[in-house]
Amino acid sequence: MLQLGEGSCFPGLLVGVNVGLAFVDGIIASLAFAQLIRIHLRNSQLGWTRQKVFHLLIGSSNVGYLLYFVLTLVAACNGWLCWSYSCGFIAMAFPRLLLFAAFLLLLSFWVDLCHQPDDEEEEEEEDEEHGFLEALLKRSLSKPGSPNTDTRRICVPFHSIHVGSRQKIVILATVLVFILMMTFAVVIWIGMGENPIDSSMVARVYVSLFSIAILLLGGALACYGLILCLKMRTVRSERATSEMWKIAGLAVVSVLCFTPSAFIGLLTEIPVLYHWHRLEINGVSTSLLLILYYFVGSSVPSAFVLWEMRDLPPFVVANRQDESRTITFIRDSSAAVNHRQRWTTATSAQNQISSVSPI
């Protein structure tokens, strides 16, 4: 048993685990942002698609975990008082919130595919035939509008974004959890003073509530993944079978990764390890629980989603209408004047139309 006192560093084994987890998260974040840049260069005209948002959330989440693991080591060795309370709590909770938002967005996409209106059944069958991931590449959070709207979107990317009803629920849920997180952080900060508030208990309450939400999210992904697989079994094509296995893989990985991570959050003190500067810690068991909670619960599902979404969308070229020029050869000299007047009038009108066409 190893005792951590304020101003002391972590045991060597825990230091190695934190460094390893930070290294893995750094690699995942680099891959996510690199893929995001590649996707944006291929279809920048489409605005913010779900695929881009997925990569942004996963990359940001892993950057947050990278900073958390590194700063936890620095804070443990330097005895940062704020880190043992609200600062460490926010650094621990915010990356988890971003990962939760990413998989909640994935759930909303699966719900869209399962509960489409009757007038979109034909489009749904086409999505099932080509695969849900290909549909994900094609669908955009931005509502297609007029060419002028597309031109404004290039200058102001967030000006004309249209968000679906289920995506609004995702945003609302994420904002509510963020507000709840900041409220708990304020209460934990107040608990630093001379008052009856137990900051450690407040942090554990938040982790328990969030762990329950993670369990529900994993169950919902499993249910809708099963529904999508059953629907895609009716489509007789090799591509549909391949995509069905991808959906099944995402659902299984979500359940297998989120379930142990949520139970560790409910039954142990691992998620709020930053706070327990007077806690007796067993290096081996604590290291194993850290690997289960962070690597299995966050890094593995993030990497698996990136692998399943590795396909790049096709290039999207801006619509350009070049001015067409018509050359008329007039052989009848008697009608040369009339033909010249008609050609001049037609060319002038055509140039006026071309001059107002969007670029």
NORMO-V853642 format. One record per residue. N is the residue number from 1. RES is the residue in three letters. SS is DSSP state (h for helix, s for strand, l for the rest). PHI is phi in degrees with one decimal (NA if undefined). Layout:
BEGIN
N:RES:SS:PHI + N:RES:SS:PHI
END
This chain:
BEGIN
1:MET:l:NA + 2:LEU:s:-118.0 + 3:GLN:s:-103.7 + 4:LEU:l:-99.6 + 5:GLY:l:-107.2 + 6:GLU:l:-65.0 + 7:GLY:l:93.8 + 8:SER:l:-101.5 + 9:CYS:l:-90.0 + 10:PHE:l:-69.7 + 11:PRO:l:-60.3 + 12:GLY:h:-58.5 + 13:LEU:h:-64.8 + 14:LEU:h:-67.1 + 15:VAL:h:-61.8 + 16:GLY:h:-63.5 + 17:VAL:h:-64.5 + 18:ASN:h:-63.4 + 19:VAL:h:-65.6 + 20:GLY:h:-63.3 + 21:LEU:h:-65.0 + 22:ALA:h:-64.4 + 23:PHE:h:-63.8 + 24:VAL:h:-62.5 + 25:ASP:h:-64.9 + 26:GLY:h:-64.0 + 27:ILE:h:-64.4 + 28:ILE:h:-62.5 + 29:ALA:h:-63.4 + 30:SER:h:-62.7 + 31:LEU:h:-65.1 + 32:ALA:h:-64.7 + 33:PHE:h:-72.1 + 34:ALA:h:-64.2 + 35:GLN:h:-66.7 + 36:LEU:h:-61.1 + 37:ILE:h:-64.8 + 38:ARG:h:-62.9 + 39:ILE:h:-65.3 + 40:HIS:h:-66.2 + 41:LEU:h:-68.3 + 42:ARG:h:-86.2 + 43:ASN:l:-140.8 + 44:SER:h:-63.4 + 45:GLN:h:-72.1 + 46:LEU:h:-84.1 + 47:GLY:l:78.4 + 48:TRP:l:-90.9 + 49:THR:s:-84.2 + 50:ARG:h:-60.9 + 51:GLN:h:-61.9 + 52:LYS:h:-67.3 + 53:VAL:h:-64.5 + 54:PHE:h:-55.3 + 55:HIS:h:-65.6 + 56:LEU:h:-64.8 + 57:LEU:h:-66.2 + 58:ILE:h:-66.9 + 59:GLY:h:-62.8 + 60:SER:h:-65.5 + 61:SER:h:-61.3 + 62:ASN:h:-72.6 + 63:VAL:h:-64.0 + 64:GLY:h:-61.9 + 65:TYR:h:-65.5 + 66:LEU:h:-57.5 + 67:LEU:h:-64.1 + 68:TYR:h:-62.7 + 69:PHE:h:-65.8 + 70:VAL:h:-68.1 + 71:LEU:h:-68.7 + 72:THR:h:-62.3 + 73:LEU:h:-64.9 + 74:VAL:h:-65.2 + 75:ALA:h:-66.8 + 76:ALA:h:-65.7 + 77:CYS:h:-80.3 + 78:ASN:h:-101.5 + 79:GLY:l:67.0 + 80:TRP:l:-68.2 + 81:LEU:l:-69.3 + 82:CYS:h:-62.9 + 83:TRP:h:-65.8 + 84:SER:h:-74.7 + 85:TYR:l:-127.4 + 86:SER:h:-71.3 + 87:CYS:h:-64.7 + 88:GLY:h:-65.6 + 89:PHE:h:-62.8 + 90:ILE:h:-65.1 + 91:ALA:h:-64.1 + 92:MET:h:-79.2 + 93:ALA:h:-83.3 + 94:PHE:h:-66.4 + 95:PRO:h:-60.3 + 96:ARG:h:-65.0 + 97:LEU:h:-66.0 + 98:LEU:h:-64.5 + 99:LEU:h:-65.1 + 100:PHE:h:-61.3 + 101:ALA:h:-64.8 + 102:ALA:h:-63.5 + 103:PHE:h:-76.6 + 104:LEU:h:-68.7 + 105:LEU:h:-66.6 + 106:LEU:h:-61.4 + 107:LEU:h:-62.9 + 108:SER:h:-63.5 + 109:PHE:h:-68.3 + 110:TRP:h:-65.4 + 111:VAL:h:-64.6 + 112:ASP:h:-59.8 + 113:LEU:h:-70.0 + 114:CYS:h:-83.3 + 115:HIS:l:-125.0 + 116:GLN:l:-88.6 + 117:PRO:l:-61.1 + 118:ASP:h:-62.1 + 119:ASP:h:-75.8 + 120:GLU:h:-113.9 + 121:GLU:h:-64.4 + 122:GLU:h:-65.2 + 123:GLU:h:-66.9 + 124:GLU:h:-64.5 + 125:GLU:h:-63.0 + 126:GLU:h:-66.7 + 127:ASP:h:-63.6 + 128:GLU:h:-68.3 + 129:GLU:h:-71.0 + 130:HIS:h:-88.8 + 131:GLY:l:104.7 + 132:PHE:h:-70.8 + 133:LEU:h:-69.8 + 134:GLU:h:-67.0 + 135:ALA:h:-64.7 + 136:LEU:h:-64.5 + 137:LEU:h:-68.1 + 138:LYS:h:-83.2 + 139:ARG:l:-79.2 + 140:SER:s:-125.6 + 141:LEU:l:-73.4 + 142:SER:s:-89.7 + 143:LYS:l:-73.6 + 144:PRO:l:-65.6 + 145:GLY:l:-126.9 + 146:SER:l:-73.3 + 147:PRO:h:-58.6 + 148:ASN:h:-63.9 + 149:THR:h:-64.6 + 150:ASP:h:-63.8 + 151:THR:h:-65.5 + 152:ARG:h:-66.1 + 153:ARG:h:-64.5 + 154:ILE:h:-64.9 + 155:CYS:h:-78.6 + 156:VAL:l:-123.5 + 157:PRO:l:-59.4 + 158:PHE:l:-97.2 + 159:HIS:l:-71.3 + 160:SER:l:-119.8 + 161:ILE:s:-74.5 + 162:HIS:l:-108.8 + 163:VAL:l:-109.7 + 164:GLY:l:-67.1 + 165:SER:h:-64.3 + 166:ARG:h:-72.0 + 167:GLN:h:-69.1 + 168:LYS:h:-64.2 + 169:ILE:h:-65.3 + 170:VAL:h:-61.7 + 171:ILE:h:-63.3 + 172:LEU:h:-62.7 + 173:ALA:h:-62.9 + 174:THR:h:-65.1 + 175:VAL:h:-65.1 + 176:LEU:h:-63.6 + 177:VAL:h:-65.6 + 178:PHE:h:-64.0 + 179:ILE:h:-62.5 + 180:LEU:h:-62.1 + 181:MET:h:-61.9 + 182:MET:h:-67.5 + 183:THR:h:-63.2 + 184:PHE:h:-63.9 + 185:ALA:h:-63.4 + 186:VAL:h:-65.3 + 187:VAL:h:-63.8 + 188:ILE:h:-63.4 + 189:TRP:h:-63.9 + 190:ILE:h:-63.4 + 191:GLY:l:-66.5 + 192:MET:l:-68.8 + 193:GLY:l:-84.2 + 194:GLU:l:-83.5 + 195:ASN:l:-156.3 + 196:PRO:l:-76.7 + 197:ILE:l:-72.8 + 198:ASP:l:-96.3 + 199:SER:h:-61.6 + 200:SER:h:-65.0 + 201:MET:h:-67.9 + 202:VAL:h:-61.8 + 203:ALA:h:-64.0 + 204:ARG:h:-67.3 + 205:VAL:h:-63.1 + 206:TYR:h:-61.7 + 207:VAL:h:-62.1 + 208:SER:h:-65.4 + 209:LEU:h:-63.6 + 210:PHE:h:-69.4 + 211:SER:h:-64.2 + 212:ILE:h:-63.7 + 213:ALA:h:-63.3 + 214:ILE:h:-65.2 + 215:LEU:h:-60.8 + 216:LEU:h:-64.3 + 217:LEU:h:-63.9 + 218:GLY:h:-62.1 + 219:GLY:h:-65.1 + 220:ALA:h:-65.9 + 221:LEU:h:-63.6 + 222:ALA:h:-64.9 + 223:CYS:h:-65.5 + 224:TYR:h:-73.3 + 225:GLY:h:-63.5 + 226:LEU:h:-65.1 + 227:ILE:h:-62.7 + 228:LEU:h:-64.5 + 229:CYS:h:-63.7 + 230:LEU:h:-65.8 + 231:LYS:h:-70.7 + 232:MET:h:-77.4 + 233:ARG:l:-65.4 + 234:THR:l:-77.2 + 235:VAL:l:-91.1 + 236:ARG:l:-90.5 + 237:SER:l:-156.9 + 238:GLU:h:-65.5 + 239:ARG:h:-66.2 + 240:ALA:h:-62.8 + 241:THR:h:-64.0 + 242:SER:h:-63.2 + 243:GLU:h:-68.4 + 244:MET:h:-62.9 + 245:TRP:h:-68.4 + 246:LYS:h:-66.3 + 247:ILE:h:-63.4 + 248:ALA:h:-61.8 + 249:GLY:h:-63.7 + 250:LEU:h:-62.2 + 251:ALA:h:-65.5 + 252:VAL:h:-65.7 + 253:VAL:h:-62.4 + 254:SER:h:-60.7 + 255:VAL:h:-67.3 + 256:LEU:h:-66.3 + 257:CYS:h:-89.2 + 258:PHE:h:-75.1 + 259:THR:h:-65.0 + 260:PRO:h:-63.9 + 261:SER:h:-63.4 + 262:ALA:h:-66.7 + 263:PHE:h:-68.5 + 264:ILE:h:-64.4 + 265:GLY:h:-66.4 + 266:LEU:h:-78.7 + 267:LEU:h:-107.1 + 268:THR:l:-127.1 + 269:GLU:l:-105.0 + 270:ILE:h:-60.6 + 271:PRO:h:-61.1 + 272:VAL:h:-110.5 + 273:LEU:h:-62.9 + 274:TYR:h:-59.1 + 275:HIS:h:-85.0 + 276:TRP:l:-88.0 + 277:HIS:l:-72.3 + 278:ARG:l:-118.0 + 279:LEU:l:-89.2 + 280:GLU:s:-81.5 + 281:ILE:s:-122.2 + 282:ASN:l:-90.0 + 283:GLY:h:-59.8 + 284:VAL:h:-72.0 + 285:SER:h:-65.3 + 286:THR:h:-64.4 + 287:SER:h:-64.6 + 288:LEU:h:-63.5 + 289:LEU:h:-67.3 + 290:LEU:h:-62.3 + 291:ILE:h:-64.6 + 292:LEU:h:-64.4 + 293:TYR:h:-74.1 + 294:TYR:h:-95.4 + 295:PHE:h:-71.7 + 296:VAL:h:-71.3 + 297:GLY:h:-80.3 + 298:SER:h:-129.3 + 299:SER:h:-68.1 + 300:VAL:h:-63.5 + 301:PRO:h:-63.3 + 302:SER:h:-63.5 + 303:ALA:h:-64.5 + 304:PHE:h:-67.6 + 305:VAL:h:-64.0 + 306:LEU:h:-60.9 + 307:TRP:h:-66.4 + 308:GLU:h:-68.9 + 309:MET:l:-105.6 + 310:ARG:l:-74.8 + 311:ASP:l:-68.1 + 312:LEU:l:-89.6 + 313:PRO:l:-73.0 + 314:PRO:l:-69.0 + 315:PHE:l:-63.7 + 316:VAL:l:-117.5 + 317:VAL:l:-103.6 + 318:ALA:l:-61.5 + 319:ASN:l:-70.1 + 320:ARG:l:-126.5 + 321:GLN:l:-115.4 + 322:ASP:l:-75.9 + 323:GLU:l:-69.3 + 324:SER:l:-93.0 + 325:ARG:l:-114.0 + 326:THR:l:-111.8 + 327:ILE:l:-106.0 + 328:THR:l:-111.6 + 329:PHE:l:-98.0 + 330:ILE:l:-107.5 + 331:ARG:l:-101.1 + 332:ASP:l:-86.1 + 333:SER:h:-66.5 + 334:SER:h:-68.9 + 335:ALA:h:-106.6 + 336:ALA:h:-62.9 + 337:VAL:h:-65.3 + 338:ASN:h:-64.2 + 339:HIS:h:-64.8 + 340:ARG:h:-66.4 + 341:GLN:h:-65.4 + 342:ARG:h:-63.4 + 343:TRP:h:-63.5 + 344:THR:h:-65.0 + 345:THR:h:-64.9 + 346:ALA:h:-65.2 + 347:THR:h:-65.4 + 348:SER:h:-62.8 + 349:ALA:h:-64.9 + 350:GLN:h:-66.2 + 351:ASN:h:-67.6 + 352:GLN:h:-64.5 + 353:ILE:h:-64.1 + 354:SER:h:-67.3 + 355:SER:h:-70.4 + 356:VAL:l:-98.9 + 357:SER:l:-73.7 + 358:PRO:l:-69.1 + 359:ILE:l:-99.1
END
